[in-house]
Amino acid sequence: MRSLILYGLFYTSLTFGVWTALLFAYFHHSHRQTQTQEDIPAYVTCCQAQGRAPPKEDLEVDFANPVVLLPVNTRTFSRVVLLLPDPGRETKFNFSNPEHLNELSTYGFNAIFSRRLGGMREVPDTRDKKCYHKNYPVHLLTASVIICFHNEEFNALLRTVSSILYLTPPYFLQEIILVDDKSEFDDLQGKLEYHLGVFQRNIKLVRNKRREGLIRSRLIGADSATGDVLVFLDSHCEVNRVWLEPLMAAIAENHHVVVCPVIDVIDTMTLEYRPSPLVRGAFDWNLQFQWDTVFSYEMDGPDGPTKPIRSPAMAGGIFAIHRLYFYEIGQYDKGMELWGGENVEISLRIWMCGGQLFIIPCSRVGHISKKHLENSLAIKKAKLRNSLRVAHVWLDEYKDNFFLQNPSSRHTKYGDISERVELRKRLRCKSFQWYLDSLFPDLEAFMSKEKEGIK
């Protein structure tokens, strides 16, 4: 009799447990469906990895409730929330589709593919293998990363931010400062604020009340910065593994050194991430930036292809500089408009006024080149005005070579340059002849060819 009672209690408990589990599963499934119907944004929760993205097999994706959980490193845990691409959206670019062509014209790259990628992806590690064995001090300086944007494609901007959060050690990253230069697109308003808030990190969003242009927007971002180092990035970048540590180490060693990563290519149409060769920055007599060859003998020595490259000029979109030194050498020229020419101006100022400019091969950052924007009439006018300011302040007697390339610009207005002329005197900067002799004799050779009429 006693055994019958025990058997009865056992089966009753088992039945109750099964029904409880079924009811729990039912209500949990209903709750998840309700979340999807209410359009709660898709997101990714991930950890702050030490220079490595988690393997793809560790991802768990359920598009009924699209949450991706990445493995947690308890020593460097940092919660990151990102959009996932909508699998139902169109992902093929159609050149006969007016909407697709309009987006290409608006953003300067394939927005269809950008939405497909969403807010985060893993990019290939393009560093030389010798970089893997380099060690950097943990307690260096802190960095304020400044990103200015105007009508940027939402997912490209989000990938810029998420790659920084995901691949930057938190003890280096003081803050990310986003400066919105009077954007007009709806998804860069409340939607952007929501997703930045979900990151739960120190991200500042500054909104300009009027269109200031890239140069003055960067100055606004710098004024809000509290880190030791200012790191300027474009709003359509993706940083690579161990990208910041080499830059910070160089500046920690010498506060008057300005450093740039190697800028990898993110294809305009396919958004494929491709490595760039080791090059240095230069410019022609139009004061237009161009890449120049790094000769093999310059890579001689024990460091080989990881050796910092002396660069006559920087591309301008991506570089790091000590915050105090940035103000010491005169920030940017506030008389410049929008963007263009500021990279050549600050490059000349760094070298001629006692600083140094290097490209650091072990630091890699991908960048989308928006070449169509250069066709804008406003951009063309701004670039000419800015280049004229560079020529009149920094080229000395060699400014005539600029006018040989731009004869119609001799009487073009370029604003008041007295403050920049005074800055050059106060900093006791060297002559442009010194710059040619010491940094860029190739430009002198090019000038001689121009004088001789050799094309």
C-alpha positions in Angstrom: 0.0 0.0 0.0 2.8 2.3 0.9 4.6 1.7 -2.4 1.4 2.4 -4.4 1.2 5.8 -2.6 4.8 6.6 -3.5 4.3 5.6 -7.1 1.2 7.8 -7.3 3.1 10.8 -5.8 6.0 10.3 -8.3 3.8 10.2 -11.4 1.8 13.2 -10.1 5.0 15.2 -9.6 6.2 14.2 -13.1 3.0 15.2 -14.8 3.0 18.5 -13.0 6.6 19.2 -14.0 5.9 18.4 -17.6 2.8 20.7 -17.8 4.8 23.5 -16.0 7.6 23.2 -18.6 5.1 23.3 -21.5 3.3 26.3 -20.1 6.6 28.1 -19.5 7.7 27.4 -23.1 4.3 28.6 -24.5 4.3 31.9 -22.6 8.0 32.5 -23.4 7.4 32.0 -27.1 4.4 34.3 -27.0 6.4 36.9 -25.3 9.1 36.7 -28.0 6.6 37.0 -30.8 5.1 40.1 -29.1 8.6 41.7 -28.9 9.1 41.1 -32.7 5.7 42.6 -33.5 6.5 45.7 -31.5 9.6 46.2 -33.7 12.0 46.2 -30.8 15.3 46.8 -32.7 17.6 43.9 -33.5 20.8 44.0 -31.6 24.0 42.3 -30.7 25.4 42.0 -27.2 29.1 41.4 -27.2 32.3 41.7 -25.2 35.3 43.9 -25.5 37.8 41.6 -27.1 41.5 41.9 -26.8 42.4 42.6 -30.4 40.4 39.6 -31.8 36.9 39.2 -33.0 35.1 36.0 -31.7 34.9 33.1 -34.1 31.8 32.9 -36.2 30.9 29.5 -34.8 30.4 31.1 -31.4 27.5 33.3 -32.7 23.9 32.3 -32.0 21.4 33.9 -34.2 17.6 33.7 -34.0 15.9 36.1 -36.3 12.5 35.6 -34.5 14.2 37.5 -31.7 17.5 38.6 -33.3 20.0 38.6 -30.4 23.6 37.6 -31.0 25.6 36.7 -27.9 29.3 36.8 -28.1 31.6 35.1 -25.6 32.3 37.3 -22.5 35.8 38.0 -21.4 35.2 38.9 -17.7 38.4 40.9 -17.5 37.5 43.3 -20.3 33.7 43.0 -20.4 32.0 45.8 -22.2 28.4 45.6 -23.4 27.9 46.7 -27.0 24.5 46.7 -28.8 24.3 46.8 -32.6 21.8 46.6 -35.3 21.6 43.4 -37.3 20.8 43.5 -41.0 17.2 42.7 -42.0 17.4 39.5 -44.0 14.3 40.4 -45.9 15.7 43.6 -47.4 17.0 43.8 -50.9 20.7 43.4 -51.0 21.6 43.7 -54.7 22.5 47.0 -56.2 20.5 47.8 -59.3 21.9 50.5 -61.6 18.6 50.8 -63.4 16.8 51.6 -60.1 16.5 55.3 -59.5 16.2 54.8 -55.8 19.5 52.9 -55.7 21.3 55.5 -57.9 19.9 58.3 -55.7 21.4 56.6 -52.6 24.7 56.1 -54.3 24.7 59.8 -55.1 23.6 60.8 -51.6 26.0 58.7 -49.6 28.9 58.2 -52.1 28.9 54.4 -51.7 26.6 51.4 -51.9 24.0 52.0 -49.1 22.2 48.7 -50.1 25.3 46.7 -49.1 25.8 48.9 -46.0 22.4 48.0 -44.7 23.1 44.4 -45.4 26.2 44.5 -43.3 24.3 46.3 -40.5 26.1 47.8 -37.5 29.0 45.5 -37.1 31.1 43.0 -38.9 34.5 41.2 -38.7 37.2 42.5 -41.0 40.4 40.7 -41.9 43.6 41.4 -39.9 45.8 43.2 -42.5 48.8 43.8 -40.3 52.2 42.3 -41.1 52.8 39.2 -39.0 55.7 40.9 -37.3 53.2 43.3 -35.7 51.7 40.3 -33.8 54.8 40.1 -31.6 54.9 43.7 -30.6 54.0 44.6 -27.0 52.7 48.0 -25.9 52.5 49.4 -22.4 49.1 49.1 -20.8 49.2 52.3 -18.8 49.9 54.9 -21.5 47.7 57.9 -22.3 44.0 58.1 -22.8 42.3 58.9 -26.1 39.3 61.0 -27.2 38.1 59.7 -30.5 36.4 62.5 -32.5 34.1 61.6 -35.4 32.4 64.4 -37.4 29.5 63.6 -39.7 27.0 65.2 -42.0 24.2 63.2 -43.5 26.2 60.0 -43.1 24.7 56.6 -43.9 23.4 55.3 -40.6 25.0 51.8 -40.7 28.4 53.1 -41.8 28.4 55.5 -38.9 27.3 52.7 -36.5 30.1 50.4 -37.8 32.6 53.1 -37.2 31.5 53.5 -33.6 31.1 49.8 -32.9 34.5 48.8 -34.3 36.1 51.3 -32.0 34.2 50.0 -28.9 34.9 46.4 -29.9 38.6 46.6 -30.8 39.9 49.3 -28.4 41.0 48.4 -24.8 38.8 50.3 -22.4 41.7 51.6 -20.4 42.8 53.6 -23.5 39.4 54.9 -24.6 38.4 58.0 -22.6 35.4 58.8 -24.8 34.0 58.9 -28.3 32.8 62.4 -29.4 30.4 62.5 -32.3 29.9 65.9 -33.9 26.8 66.2 -36.0 27.3 68.9 -38.5 23.6 69.8 -39.0 22.5 66.5 -40.5 19.1 66.4 -42.1 18.3 62.7 -42.3 15.7 61.3 -39.8 17.7 58.2 -38.8 20.5 60.4 -37.6 18.2 62.1 -35.0 16.3 60.1 -32.4 17.2 56.7 -33.8 20.9 57.4 -33.5 20.6 58.8 -30.0 18.7 55.6 -29.0 21.4 53.3 -30.3 24.3 55.3 -28.9 22.5 55.1 -25.5 22.3 51.4 -25.7 26.1 51.1 -26.0 26.3 52.2 -22.4 29.7 53.7 -22.9 31.1 57.3 -22.7 29.8 58.6 -26.0 29.2 62.3 -26.4 26.9 63.6 -29.2 27.4 67.2 -30.1 24.9 68.8 -32.6 25.9 71.9 -34.4 23.2 74.5 -34.7 24.4 75.5 -38.2 26.6 73.8 -40.8 30.2 74.4 -39.8 32.1 72.1 -42.1 34.6 69.4 -41.2 37.4 71.7 -40.0 35.4 73.8 -37.6 33.4 70.7 -36.5 36.7 69.0 -35.5 37.6 72.1 -33.5 34.2 71.8 -31.7 34.9 68.2 -31.0 38.4 68.9 -29.7 37.0 71.5 -27.3 34.8 68.8 -25.8 37.6 66.3 -25.4 39.1 65.3 -22.0 41.6 62.6 -23.1 45.3 63.1 -23.5 45.3 62.3 -27.2 42.9 63.4 -29.9 42.2 60.8 -32.5 40.3 62.1 -35.5 38.4 59.6 -37.6 36.1 59.9 -40.6 32.5 58.7 -40.1 32.8 55.9 -42.6 35.7 53.9 -41.2 36.3 50.5 -39.5 39.2 50.2 -37.2 41.3 47.0 -37.3 42.8 44.9 -34.5 45.3 46.5 -32.2 44.8 49.8 -34.1 45.2 52.3 -31.3 48.0 50.9 -29.2 50.8 51.6 -31.7 49.6 55.2 -32.2 49.4 55.9 -28.4 52.8 54.3 -27.8 54.5 56.6 -30.4 52.8 59.7 -28.9 53.7 58.6 -25.3 57.3 58.5 -26.3 57.3 61.9 -27.9 54.4 64.4 -27.5 55.5 66.3 -30.6 55.0 63.3 -32.9 51.8 63.1 -35.0 50.9 59.7 -36.2 48.6 58.1 -38.8 47.6 54.5 -39.4 47.9 52.7 -42.7 44.6 53.4 -44.4 43.1 50.3 -45.8 40.5 50.4 -48.6 36.8 49.7 -48.1 35.5 49.3 -51.6 32.8 51.9 -52.6 30.5 49.4 -54.3 31.2 46.0 -52.6 32.3 47.4 -49.2 35.0 44.7 -49.3 37.8 45.4 -46.8 41.2 45.2 -48.6 44.7 45.9 -47.3 46.7 48.8 -48.6 50.5 48.7 -49.3 52.9 50.7 -47.2 52.9 54.2 -48.7 53.7 57.7 -47.5 51.7 60.9 -48.0 52.6 63.6 -50.4 51.1 66.4 -52.6 51.6 68.1 -55.9 51.8 71.8 -56.8 48.1 72.0 -56.9 48.4 71.2 -53.2 46.3 68.1 -53.8 47.2 65.1 -51.6 48.5 61.9 -53.2 50.1 58.7 -52.1 53.8 58.2 -52.7 56.0 55.1 -52.8 58.0 53.9 -49.9 61.2 52.4 -51.2 62.4 49.0 -50.0 65.6 50.4 -48.5 63.5 52.6 -46.1 62.2 49.4 -44.6 65.7 48.0 -43.8 66.7 47.2 -40.3 65.4 44.9 -37.6 61.9 46.4 -37.6 61.4 45.8 -41.3 57.9 46.5 -42.5 56.8 47.6 -39.0 59.1 50.6 -38.9 57.4 54.0 -38.7 57.4 55.8 -42.0 58.4 59.5 -42.2 55.6 61.1 -44.2 55.8 64.6 -45.8 52.0 64.9 -45.5 48.9 63.2 -44.1 45.7 62.3 -45.8 44.0 64.2 -43.0 40.9 62.1 -42.3 42.6 59.8 -39.7 45.4 60.8 -37.4 46.3 61.1 -33.7 47.9 64.0 -31.9 48.5 64.9 -28.3 45.8 67.3 -27.2 48.1 69.9 -25.7 50.3 69.8 -28.8 47.3 70.3 -31.0 46.6 73.6 -29.3 50.3 74.5 -29.0 50.8 74.4 -32.8 47.6 76.3 -33.6 44.8 73.7 -34.1 43.2 74.1 -37.5 43.0 77.3 -39.6 39.5 78.6 -38.6 39.4 80.6 -41.8 39.1 77.5 -43.9 35.7 76.4 -45.2 34.1 72.9 -45.2 37.1 70.6 -45.9 40.0 70.3 -48.3 43.6 71.6 -47.9 43.6 71.4 -44.1 45.6 68.2 -44.3 48.4 69.8 -46.3 48.4 72.8 -44.1 48.7 70.9 -40.8 51.3 68.6 -42.3 53.5 71.6 -43.3 53.0 73.2 -39.9 54.0 70.1 -38.1 57.2 69.6 -39.9 58.2 73.3 -40.4 57.4 74.2 -36.7 59.4 71.5 -34.9 57.1 68.4 -35.0 57.3 65.1 -36.8 54.7 63.1 -38.8 54.8 59.4 -39.2 52.7 56.6 -40.6 52.6 53.6 -38.2 52.4 50.3 -40.2 51.2 48.2 -37.3 48.0 50.4 -37.1 45.4 49.7 -39.7 42.0 51.5 -40.3 39.7 50.9 -43.2 38.1 53.8 -45.0 35.4 54.4 -47.7 36.5 57.0 -50.2 33.6 59.2 -51.2 35.1 60.6 -54.4 31.8 61.9 -55.7 31.6 64.6 -53.1 34.6 66.3 -54.7 32.4 67.2 -57.6 30.2 69.5 -55.5 30.6 73.2 -56.5 30.7 74.2 -52.8 33.5 71.7 -52.1 35.5 72.9 -55.1 35.2 76.6 -54.0 36.2 75.6 -50.4 39.2 73.6 -51.6 40.5 76.4 -53.7 40.0 79.0 -50.9 41.7 76.7 -48.4 44.6 75.9 -50.8 45.2 79.7 -51.4 45.5 80.2 -47.6 48.1 77.4 -47.5 50.0 78.9 -50.4 50.1 82.4 -49.0 51.0 81.4 -45.5 53.4 78.5 -45.9 54.9 78.2 -49.4 57.0 81.4 -49.3 58.5 82.2 -52.8 57.3 78.8 -54.0 53.7 79.9 -54.1 54.2 80.9 -57.7 54.4 77.2 -58.5 50.8 76.9 -57.2 49.7 79.8 -59.4 51.3 78.2 -62.4 48.9 75.3 -62.0 46.0 77.7 -61.1 46.5 81.0 -63.0 42.9 82.1 -62.7 43.1 81.9 -58.8 45.6 84.8 -58.4 42.7 87.3 -57.7 40.4 84.8 -55.8 39.6 86.0 -52.3 40.9 83.8 -49.5 40.1 85.8 -46.4 42.2 87.3 -43.6 45.4 85.2 -43.0 47.1 87.6 -40.6 46.5 85.4 -37.6 48.1 82.4 -39.3 51.1 84.5 -40.4 51.6 85.6 -36.9 51.3 82.0 -35.6 54.1 81.0 -38.0 56.3 83.8 -36.6 55.5 82.9 -33.0 56.3 79.3 -33.5 59.6 80.2 -35.2 58.8 77.9 -38.1 61.4 77.0 -40.7 61.2 78.0 -44.3 59.5 76.0 -47.1 62.9 75.6 -48.7 64.0 73.7 -45.6 60.9 71.5 -45.9 61.8 70.7 -49.5 65.4 70.0 -48.7 64.7 67.9 -45.6 61.4 66.1 -46.3 60.2 66.3 -49.9 63.0 66.8 -52.5 60.8 65.0 -54.9 58.5 68.0 -55.1 61.4 70.2 -56.0 62.2 67.8 -58.9 58.6 68.0 -60.0 58.8 71.8 -59.9 61.9 71.8 -62.1 60.1 69.6 -64.7 57.2 72.0 -64.7 59.5 75.0 -65.3 61.1 73.2 -68.2 57.7 72.4 -69.6 58.1 68.6 -69.1 54.8 66.8 -68.5 
